[in-house]
Amino acid sequence: MSDLLERLRGRGWRMTSQRRVVAQVLDGDHVHLTADEVHARAAERLPEISRATVYNTLGELVSLGEVIEVATDGRAKRYDPNAHRPHQHLVCSGCGTVRDVHPARDPLADLPSEERFGFTVSTAEVTYRGLCPSCLLA
């Protein structure tokens, strides 16, 4: 069983066949699918699943904190199931590919106290941008 499915079962989330398929599609370490990609893959497994059901399920998963919504420069939002593993994102400026990365340093440690302006900072979101190997060759 996937990590996401286990977490959802542990929360007592009502597991319909549609919800299960969406969670199964999102399973994996470097999964960052758009809602349309989730729908297309879910429909391969459960042809009657509607786009609205996929969008609603993704919204619920984000609200529960089980999936992270990743926005990348005006492109379609992507959905990351690794919400409980601290990480940052590496985004290709060419094709939009998103990968999880785990830098050695805590990004909060890189913000000097004089740059915090009295804020009590609790989280940091860092996105690294560049070109993936495929786009470099193109």
MODELLER restraints for C-alpha pairs under 7 A, 6 or more apart:
rsr = mdl.restraints
at = mdl.atoms
rsr.add(forms.Gaussian(group=physical.xy_distance, feature=features.Distance(at['CA:2:A'], at['CA:27:A']), mean=6.06, stdev=0.5))
rsr.add(forms.Gaussian(group=physical.xy_distance, feature=features.Distance(at['CA:4:A'], at['CA:23:A']), mean=6.50, stdev=0.5))
rsr.add(forms.Gaussian(group=physical.xy_distance, feature=features.Distance(at['CA:4:A'], at['CA:27:A']), mean=6.58, stdev=0.5))
rsr.add(forms.Gaussian(group=physical.xy_distance, feature=features.Distance(at['CA:4:A'], at['CA:81:A']), mean=6.76, stdev=0.5))
rsr.add(forms.Gaussian(group=physical.xy_distance, feature=features.Distance(at['CA:5:A'], at['CA:23:A']), mean=6.23, stdev=0.5))
rsr.add(forms.Gaussian(group=physical.xy_distance, feature=features.Distance(at['CA:18:A'], at['CA:49:A']), mean=6.40, stdev=0.5))
rsr.add(forms.Gaussian(group=physical.xy_distance, feature=features.Distance(at['CA:19:A'], at['CA:57:A']), mean=6.46, stdev=0.5))
rsr.add(forms.Gaussian(group=physical.xy_distance, feature=features.Distance(at['CA:21:A'], at['CA:42:A']), mean=5.81, stdev=0.5))
rsr.add(forms.Gaussian(group=physical.xy_distance, feature=features.Distance(at['CA:22:A'], at['CA:38:A']), mean=6.81, stdev=0.5))
rsr.add(forms.Gaussian(group=physical.xy_distance, feature=features.Distance(at['CA:22:A'], at['CA:42:A']), mean=6.02, stdev=0.5))
rsr.add(forms.Gaussian(group=physical.xy_distance, feature=features.Distance(at['CA:22:A'], at['CA:54:A']), mean=6.81, stdev=0.5))
rsr.add(forms.Gaussian(group=physical.xy_distance, feature=features.Distance(at['CA:25:A'], at['CA:38:A']), mean=6.44, stdev=0.5))
rsr.add(forms.Gaussian(group=physical.xy_distance, feature=features.Distance(at['CA:25:A'], at['CA:41:A']), mean=6.56, stdev=0.5))
rsr.add(forms.Gaussian(group=physical.xy_distance, feature=features.Distance(at['CA:25:A'], at['CA:42:A']), mean=6.37, stdev=0.5))
rsr.add(forms.Gaussian(group=physical.xy_distance, feature=features.Distance(at['CA:26:A'], at['CA:81:A']), mean=6.17, stdev=0.5))
rsr.add(forms.Gaussian(group=physical.xy_distance, feature=features.Distance(at['CA:27:A'], at['CA:81:A']), mean=6.78, stdev=0.5))
rsr.add(forms.Gaussian(group=physical.xy_distance, feature=features.Distance(at['CA:29:A'], at['CA:82:A']), mean=6.86, stdev=0.5))
rsr.add(forms.Gaussian(group=physical.xy_distance, feature=features.Distance(at['CA:30:A'], at['CA:99:A']), mean=5.65, stdev=0.5))
rsr.add(forms.Gaussian(group=physical.xy_distance, feature=features.Distance(at['CA:30:A'], at['CA:100:A']), mean=5.95, stdev=0.5))
rsr.add(forms.Gaussian(group=physical.xy_distance, feature=features.Distance(at['CA:31:A'], at['CA:80:A']), mean=6.01, stdev=0.5))
rsr.add(forms.Gaussian(group=physical.xy_distance, feature=features.Distance(at['CA:32:A'], at['CA:78:A']), mean=5.24, stdev=0.5))
rsr.add(forms.Gaussian(group=physical.xy_distance, feature=features.Distance(at['CA:32:A'], at['CA:79:A']), mean=5.10, stdev=0.5))
rsr.add(forms.Gaussian(group=physical.xy_distance, feature=features.Distance(at['CA:32:A'], at['CA:80:A']), mean=5.01, stdev=0.5))
rsr.add(forms.Gaussian(group=physical.xy_distance, feature=features.Distance(at['CA:32:A'], at['CA:98:A']), mean=6.29, stdev=0.5))
rsr.add(forms.Gaussian(group=physical.xy_distance, feature=features.Distance(at['CA:33:A'], at['CA:78:A']), mean=5.03, stdev=0.5))
rsr.add(forms.Gaussian(group=physical.xy_distance, feature=features.Distance(at['CA:33:A'], at['CA:79:A']), mean=5.51, stdev=0.5))
rsr.add(forms.Gaussian(group=physical.xy_distance, feature=features.Distance(at['CA:34:A'], at['CA:76:A']), mean=6.26, stdev=0.5))
rsr.add(forms.Gaussian(group=physical.xy_distance, feature=features.Distance(at['CA:34:A'], at['CA:77:A']), mean=5.83, stdev=0.5))
rsr.add(forms.Gaussian(group=physical.xy_distance, feature=features.Distance(at['CA:34:A'], at['CA:78:A']), mean=4.39, stdev=0.5))
rsr.add(forms.Gaussian(group=physical.xy_distance, feature=features.Distance(at['CA:34:A'], at['CA:79:A']), mean=6.29, stdev=0.5))
rsr.add(forms.Gaussian(group=physical.xy_distance, feature=features.Distance(at['CA:35:A'], at['CA:55:A']), mean=6.48, stdev=0.5))
rsr.add(forms.Gaussian(group=physical.xy_distance, feature=features.Distance(at['CA:35:A'], at['CA:78:A']), mean=6.96, stdev=0.5))
rsr.add(forms.Gaussian(group=physical.xy_distance, feature=features.Distance(at['CA:39:A'], at['CA:51:A']), mean=5.98, stdev=0.5))
rsr.add(forms.Gaussian(group=physical.xy_distance, feature=features.Distance(at['CA:39:A'], at['CA:54:A']), mean=6.00, stdev=0.5))
rsr.add(forms.Gaussian(group=physical.xy_distance, feature=features.Distance(at['CA:43:A'], at['CA:49:A']), mean=5.87, stdev=0.5))
rsr.add(forms.Gaussian(group=physical.xy_distance, feature=features.Distance(at['CA:61:A'], at['CA:67:A']), mean=5.42, stdev=0.5))
rsr.add(forms.Gaussian(group=physical.xy_distance, feature=features.Distance(at['CA:62:A'], at['CA:68:A']), mean=5.83, stdev=0.5))
rsr.add(forms.Gaussian(group=physical.xy_distance, feature=features.Distance(at['CA:62:A'], at['CA:69:A']), mean=6.65, stdev=0.5))
rsr.add(forms.Gaussian(group=physical.xy_distance, feature=features.Distance(at['CA:65:A'], at['CA:83:A']), mean=6.74, stdev=0.5))
rsr.add(forms.Gaussian(group=physical.xy_distance, feature=features.Distance(at['CA:66:A'], at['CA:81:A']), mean=6.44, stdev=0.5))
rsr.add(forms.Gaussian(group=physical.xy_distance, feature=features.Distance(at['CA:66:A'], at['CA:83:A']), mean=5.59, stdev=0.5))
rsr.add(forms.Gaussian(group=physical.xy_distance, feature=features.Distance(at['CA:67:A'], at['CA:79:A']), mean=6.33, stdev=0.5))
rsr.add(forms.Gaussian(group=physical.xy_distance, feature=features.Distance(at['CA:67:A'], at['CA:80:A']), mean=5.42, stdev=0.5))
rsr.add(forms.Gaussian(group=physical.xy_distance, feature=features.Distance(at['CA:67:A'], at['CA:81:A']), mean=4.46, stdev=0.5))
rsr.add(forms.Gaussian(group=physical.xy_distance, feature=features.Distance(at['CA:67:A'], at['CA:82:A']), mean=6.64, stdev=0.5))
rsr.add(forms.Gaussian(group=physical.xy_distance, feature=features.Distance(at['CA:67:A'], at['CA:83:A']), mean=5.33, stdev=0.5))
rsr.add(forms.Gaussian(group=physical.xy_distance, feature=features.Distance(at['CA:68:A'], at['CA:79:A']), mean=5.70, stdev=0.5))
rsr.add(forms.Gaussian(group=physical.xy_distance, feature=features.Distance(at['CA:68:A'], at['CA:80:A']), mean=4.96, stdev=0.5))
rsr.add(forms.Gaussian(group=physical.xy_distance, feature=features.Distance(at['CA:68:A'], at['CA:81:A']), mean=6.39, stdev=0.5))
rsr.add(forms.Gaussian(group=physical.xy_distance, feature=features.Distance(at['CA:68:A'], at['CA:83:A']), mean=5.68, stdev=0.5))
rsr.add(forms.Gaussian(group=physical.xy_distance, feature=features.Distance(at['CA:69:A'], at['CA:77:A']), mean=6.40, stdev=0.5))
rsr.add(forms.Gaussian(group=physical.xy_distance, feature=features.Distance(at['CA:69:A'], at['CA:78:A']), mean=5.82, stdev=0.5))
rsr.add(forms.Gaussian(group=physical.xy_distance, feature=features.Distance(at['CA:69:A'], at['CA:79:A']), mean=4.86, stdev=0.5))
rsr.add(forms.Gaussian(group=physical.xy_distance, feature=features.Distance(at['CA:69:A'], at['CA:80:A']), mean=6.41, stdev=0.5))
rsr.add(forms.Gaussian(group=physical.xy_distance, feature=features.Distance(at['CA:70:A'], at['CA:77:A']), mean=5.56, stdev=0.5))
rsr.add(forms.Gaussian(group=physical.xy_distance, feature=features.Distance(at['CA:70:A'], at['CA:78:A']), mean=5.00, stdev=0.5))
rsr.add(forms.Gaussian(group=physical.xy_distance, feature=features.Distance(at['CA:70:A'], at['CA:79:A']), mean=6.03, stdev=0.5))
rsr.add(forms.Gaussian(group=physical.xy_distance, feature=features.Distance(at['CA:71:A'], at['CA:77:A']), mean=4.73, stdev=0.5))
rsr.add(forms.Gaussian(group=physical.xy_distance, feature=features.Distance(at['CA:71:A'], at['CA:78:A']), mean=6.44, stdev=0.5))
rsr.add(forms.Gaussian(group=physical.xy_distance, feature=features.Distance(at['CA:87:A'], at['CA:100:A']), mean=6.31, stdev=0.5))
rsr.add(forms.Gaussian(group=physical.xy_distance, feature=features.Distance(at['CA:87:A'], at['CA:101:A']), mean=5.77, stdev=0.5))
rsr.add(forms.Gaussian(group=physical.xy_distance, feature=features.Distance(at['CA:87:A'], at['CA:102:A']), mean=5.06, stdev=0.5))
rsr.add(forms.Gaussian(group=physical.xy_distance, feature=features.Distance(at['CA:88:A'], at['CA:100:A']), mean=5.90, stdev=0.5))
rsr.add(forms.Gaussian(group=physical.xy_distance, feature=features.Distance(at['CA:88:A'], at['CA:101:A']), mean=5.29, stdev=0.5))
rsr.add(forms.Gaussian(group=physical.xy_distance, feature=features.Distance(at['CA:88:A'], at['CA:102:A']), mean=6.25, stdev=0.5))
rsr.add(forms.Gaussian(group=physical.xy_distance, feature=features.Distance(at['CA:88:A'], at['CA:125:A']), mean=6.72, stdev=0.5))
rsr.add(forms.Gaussian(group=physical.xy_distance, feature=features.Distance(at['CA:88:A'], at['CA:126:A']), mean=5.66, stdev=0.5))
rsr.add(forms.Gaussian(group=physical.xy_distance, feature=features.Distance(at['CA:88:A'], at['CA:127:A']), mean=6.17, stdev=0.5))
rsr.add(forms.Gaussian(group=physical.xy_distance, feature=features.Distance(at['CA:89:A'], at['CA:98:A']), mean=6.49, stdev=0.5))
rsr.add(forms.Gaussian(group=physical.xy_distance, feature=features.Distance(at['CA:89:A'], at['CA:99:A']), mean=5.68, stdev=0.5))
rsr.add(forms.Gaussian(group=physical.xy_distance, feature=features.Distance(at['CA:89:A'], at['CA:100:A']), mean=4.84, stdev=0.5))
rsr.add(forms.Gaussian(group=physical.xy_distance, feature=features.Distance(at['CA:89:A'], at['CA:101:A']), mean=5.68, stdev=0.5))
rsr.add(forms.Gaussian(group=physical.xy_distance, feature=features.Distance(at['CA:89:A'], at['CA:126:A']), mean=6.86, stdev=0.5))
rsr.add(forms.Gaussian(group=physical.xy_distance, feature=features.Distance(at['CA:89:A'], at['CA:127:A']), mean=4.99, stdev=0.5))
rsr.add(forms.Gaussian(group=physical.xy_distance, feature=features.Distance(at['CA:89:A'], at['CA:128:A']), mean=6.13, stdev=0.5))
rsr.add(forms.Gaussian(group=physical.xy_distance, feature=features.Distance(at['CA:90:A'], at['CA:98:A']), mean=5.66, stdev=0.5))
rsr.add(forms.Gaussian(group=physical.xy_distance, feature=features.Distance(at['CA:90:A'], at['CA:99:A']), mean=5.16, stdev=0.5))
rsr.add(forms.Gaussian(group=physical.xy_distance, feature=features.Distance(at['CA:90:A'], at['CA:100:A']), mean=6.34, stdev=0.5))
rsr.add(forms.Gaussian(group=physical.xy_distance, feature=features.Distance(at['CA:90:A'], at['CA:101:A']), mean=6.55, stdev=0.5))
rsr.add(forms.Gaussian(group=physical.xy_distance, feature=features.Distance(at['CA:90:A'], at['CA:127:A']), mean=5.88, stdev=0.5))
rsr.add(forms.Gaussian(group=physical.xy_distance, feature=features.Distance(at['CA:90:A'], at['CA:128:A']), mean=4.60, stdev=0.5))
rsr.add(forms.Gaussian(group=physical.xy_distance, feature=features.Distance(at['CA:90:A'], at['CA:129:A']), mean=5.73, stdev=0.5))
rsr.add(forms.Gaussian(group=physical.xy_distance, feature=features.Distance(at['CA:91:A'], at['CA:97:A']), mean=5.71, stdev=0.5))
rsr.add(forms.Gaussian(group=physical.xy_distance, feature=features.Distance(at['CA:91:A'], at['CA:98:A']), mean=4.62, stdev=0.5))
rsr.add(forms.Gaussian(group=physical.xy_distance, feature=features.Distance(at['CA:91:A'], at['CA:99:A']), mean=6.61, stdev=0.5))
rsr.add(forms.Gaussian(group=physical.xy_distance, feature=features.Distance(at['CA:91:A'], at['CA:128:A']), mean=6.15, stdev=0.5))
rsr.add(forms.Gaussian(group=physical.xy_distance, feature=features.Distance(at['CA:91:A'], at['CA:129:A']), mean=4.87, stdev=0.5))
rsr.add(forms.Gaussian(group=physical.xy_distance, feature=features.Distance(at['CA:91:A'], at['CA:130:A']), mean=6.47, stdev=0.5))
rsr.add(forms.Gaussian(group=physical.xy_distance, feature=features.Distance(at['CA:92:A'], at['CA:98:A']), mean=6.63, stdev=0.5))
rsr.add(forms.Gaussian(group=physical.xy_distance, feature=features.Distance(at['CA:92:A'], at['CA:129:A']), mean=5.87, stdev=0.5))
rsr.add(forms.Gaussian(group=physical.xy_distance, feature=features.Distance(at['CA:92:A'], at['CA:130:A']), mean=5.13, stdev=0.5))
rsr.add(forms.Gaussian(group=physical.xy_distance, feature=features.Distance(at['CA:92:A'], at['CA:131:A']), mean=4.67, stdev=0.5))
rsr.add(forms.Gaussian(group=physical.xy_distance, feature=features.Distance(at['CA:92:A'], at['CA:132:A']), mean=5.46, stdev=0.5))
rsr.add(forms.Gaussian(group=physical.xy_distance, feature=features.Distance(at['CA:93:A'], at['CA:129:A']), mean=6.24, stdev=0.5))
rsr.add(forms.Gaussian(group=physical.xy_distance, feature=features.Distance(at['CA:93:A'], at['CA:130:A']), mean=5.56, stdev=0.5))
rsr.add(forms.Gaussian(group=physical.xy_distance, feature=features.Distance(at['CA:93:A'], at['CA:131:A']), mean=5.68, stdev=0.5))
rsr.add(forms.Gaussian(group=physical.xy_distance, feature=features.Distance(at['CA:94:A'], at['CA:131:A']), mean=6.08, stdev=0.5))
rsr.add(forms.Gaussian(group=physical.xy_distance, feature=features.Distance(at['CA:94:A'], at['CA:135:A']), mean=6.07, stdev=0.5))
rsr.add(forms.Gaussian(group=physical.xy_distance, feature=features.Distance(at['CA:107:A'], at['CA:124:A']), mean=6.31, stdev=0.5))
rsr.add(forms.Gaussian(group=physical.xy_distance, feature=features.Distance(at['CA:108:A'], at['CA:124:A']), mean=6.22, stdev=0.5))
